[in-house]
Amino acid sequence: MSIAEGKEIVVFLDYDGTLSPIVDDPDQAYMGDVMRAAVREVAYCFPTAIVSGRSKDKVYEFVKLRNVYYAGSHGMDISTPLGSSKFEDQKHQTRALDEKGNHVVHFHPAKEFLPTIQEIVKVLKENTTRIKGSMVEDNMFCVSVHYRRVKNEEDVGVLKEMVESIMKAYPDFYILEGKKVMEIRPNVNWDKGHALMYLLDTLGFDNFNDVFPMYLGDDRTDEDAFKVIRHIGRGFPIIVSTIAKETEASYSLRDPADVLTFLIRLAKWKNNLLHKTSEGGSVDMEAMVVMMAIAIAVVAAEVIIMATMLVMTMVTMAMWGAMAIAIVLEVMLAYCKVGKEEPIGSLKKSRDARVQGFGSERTCIVTAAQWLSHDGTAGGSYFVVATEVAGESLCHRDRNQHDGGAKGDSDLSF
């Protein structure tokens, strides 16, 4: 299907002989449930229309799907939501409301023939009753005379002569031979090929550049649609036939069973494309999720590091605070014992003292001890500043080592 890449596929289907088998009684030409499901699936994947010689309402009764377009009477009875812009000003295209109140556009290029068609139906039914097995079908804008159930070939000949004789009184109509049926149609320039172009226009493909139409049909009336696809220059005109015959189609399927297989594979091909596209999107989404997770993890790590540094800073500040408090307490104790009871003489303004710590080899170094005295006698102020600590624990003042000397150098123990 690479030939259809970049194009919008639109599917057109005939009904009798394509979606349902040809049967003796036209009123019993029901499509199977499996075929209906396949058409429904295709219509979900691509714009899909059923173009039949039957009346539009009768085709809908057979198909019973709301997601497809219907064109009855060989394309002379079309209803769409929007209509065609090319026929906007013509009397054949009218706007209305359906039974549910939705806007709908009807296109009836042969509606002026409708009274005459009703007259023809009446005359034919009155005259063909004596031909056993014959049937006259009113298809709204055309008439079908079926003779598949006529057993006697002589009666078939009599029926054909009768119909041709009657139609001589209606020169605006002509007879087209089908599969054991005579199609009586008004003489208007409209067929399934025109219906195909009309439907493409309603879907927005007025210039045919972006469209890839597929048309599946089995009858002579479908040849007009095949011609249009060949004129467009792309698409699949597919005839449904068990025998080889001259046709405008480029491809063939044998019967409705082959059509069913084709539709199922067409929908599967489209769904596989959509699945691959969604998988590609999911891969990209997964990559985005991974990237977001990594980014969140990095931010979280940075927050943890910052919090750890903050805690360490607070612990360090608390340790320094405890050290300062300990030193102040030591100074206060020393002042209480020495400051007034045992005044010491003036110390050197700067001196170093090294003392042993309690119970270990650790030492404290006091690098600034200063005695401030107003007159060298009692009443001076005493303080110690510890600026460097060697070891893991604070040193403590040894009050017992102070000898109370007032005039000499004093030792400071912590």
Buried (B, 14 or more C-beta within 10 A) or exposed (E): EEEBEEBBBBBBBBBBBBBBBBBEEBEEBBBBEEBBBBBBBBBEBBBBBBBBBBBBEBBBEBBEBEEBBBBBBBBBBBBBEEBBEEBEEEEBBEEEEEEEEEEBBBBBBBBEBEEBBEEBBEBBBEBBEEBEBBBBBBBBBBBBBBBBBBEEEEBBEBBBEBBEEBBEEBEEBEBBEBEBBBBBBBEBEBBBBBBBBBBBBBBEBBEBEEBBBBBBBBBBBBBBBBBBBBEBEBBBBBBBBEEEEEBBBEEBBEBBEBBBEBBBEBBEEBEEEEEEEEEEEEEEEEEEEEEEEEEEEEEEEEEEEEEEEEEEEEEEEEEEEEEEEBBEEBBEEBBEBBBEEBBBBBBEEEBEBEBBBEEEEBBBBBEEBBBEBEEEEBEBEBBBEBEEBEEEEBBBBBEEEBEEEBEEEBEBBB
